[in-house]
Amino acid sequence: MHVVMLMLRLRLTSRTLKEKRSIVKSVLSRARNRFNVACSEAGLNDQPEDAELAFVTLSQSASHARSQLQELERWLLVERPDVEVTELLVEEL
């Protein structure tokens, strides 16, 4: 089994923590439902304009897990044009 993690640092259009929570909660729940990944906000909790999200998937093949997370990244860019990816890290655990 292969565990692969995608860390995304995002620039958000939010000005308050309440707006940020709304955006982050929407992204995380849709990603869970669509891609069957484990995900959470991993950092930058007190910064309204930035978010750090972690997505993790498990697969028999490392290449399949990586492609699933790449598809998630593409989906995020299309689904949420108001969110800008500023950093990206893919790591096999």
BELURPE-V401293 format. One record per backbone hydrogen bond with DSSP energy under -1.0 kcal/mol. NH is the residue of the N-H (numbers start at 1). CO is the residue of the C=O. Records with the same first field share a line. If there is no record, write none. Layout:
BEGIN
NH = CO / CO
END
This chain:
BEGIN
2 = 59
4 = 57
5 = 91
6 = 55
7 = 89
8 = 53
9 = 87
10 = 51
11 = 84
12 = 49
20 = 16
21 = 17
22 = 18
23 = 19
24 = 20
25 = 21
26 = 22
27 = 23
28 = 24
29 = 25
30 = 26
31 = 27
32 = 28
33 = 29
34 = 30
35 = 31
36 = 32
38 = 56
40 = 54
42 = 52
43 = 52
47 = 44
51 = 10
52 = 43
53 = 8
54 = 40
55 = 6
56 = 38
57 = 4
59 = 2
65 = 61
66 = 62
67 = 63
68 = 64
69 = 65
70 = 66
71 = 67
72 = 68
73 = 69
74 = 70
75 = 71
76 = 72
77 = 73
78 = 74
79 = 75
80 = 76
83 = 80
84 = 11
86 = 9
87 = 9
89 = 7
91 = 5
93 = 3
END
